[in-house]
Amino acid sequence: MRTLIAVLLLAFCGPARSADAPAEKAAALVHAGNYEDAIKVYKQALVNNPEDAGLHLSLGLTYQAVSKFEHAIASIRKAVEFSPKFTDAYYSLALLHEAVALNSDDPQERKKNLESAGDSWAKVLLFEKDVKKVKVARKHKADILEQLSE
């Protein structure tokens, strides 16, 4: 799972979307599997760039890699707060909510996360231009609607 998160982080963000050295250092730490230090560096980079949506997404994905799901969700939500059409963040948020729902034993928590995932997939469908990502979003959104109707 951690390898998948690192791959997603690098694919979506590269060495974060910010050109500053701390973001590049954090991305290198993620690539090396040193997630806790990467979190510290991303947080420090956000002190200087608090509205950098790419940094918030990168931090969220790094939190996800160490199973800090609530922190991950909060960070990725910040990314879309600062960049409301940031489809990579909505895509990541949708997948994160689905994973949390899948691993939840609490039916209400599961439903809440599925609904949040569906909302995020809807944003991907609204703003995304990449046909492949739109196709994935449609499939996930349909699956979620089916699960919620059960």
C-alpha positions, 0 to 999 in steps of 0.5 A: 500500500505504501508503495502505491501511495508513493507512486500516486504521490509522484505521479500526481504531484512530482516533487510537489507542485511548488518549485521550492527546495523543501517540497523537492526534499519532501518528495525525495523522502517519500520516494525513499520511504521516509514518510514521517520526515517527509510529513515534517518537511511538507508541513514546514513548506506549507508554513511558507506557502499555506495556500499551495494546493499541490503541497496540501495534496502531497502532504495528504498522500503522505499521511495516507501512506502511514495510515493517518487517514483523518489527517490525509482527508483534512490535507486533501480537503485543504488542497481543493479548498485552495484550488476548487478545480484540482481534479487530482486532489478530488481523485485522491480524496475519492479513492481515500474515502473509498478505502476508509469505507471499505475498511470500516466496521461501522455502517454509518462511517462506511456510508458517510465515506461512500457518500464523500467518495461519491461527491469527490467523484462527481467533482472529477466528472465535473472538471476533469478533461482526461477521458481515462480519468473520467471513465474511471470516475464514472465507474467508481461513482456508479459502484458507490451509488449501487453500494449506497442503495443496498 
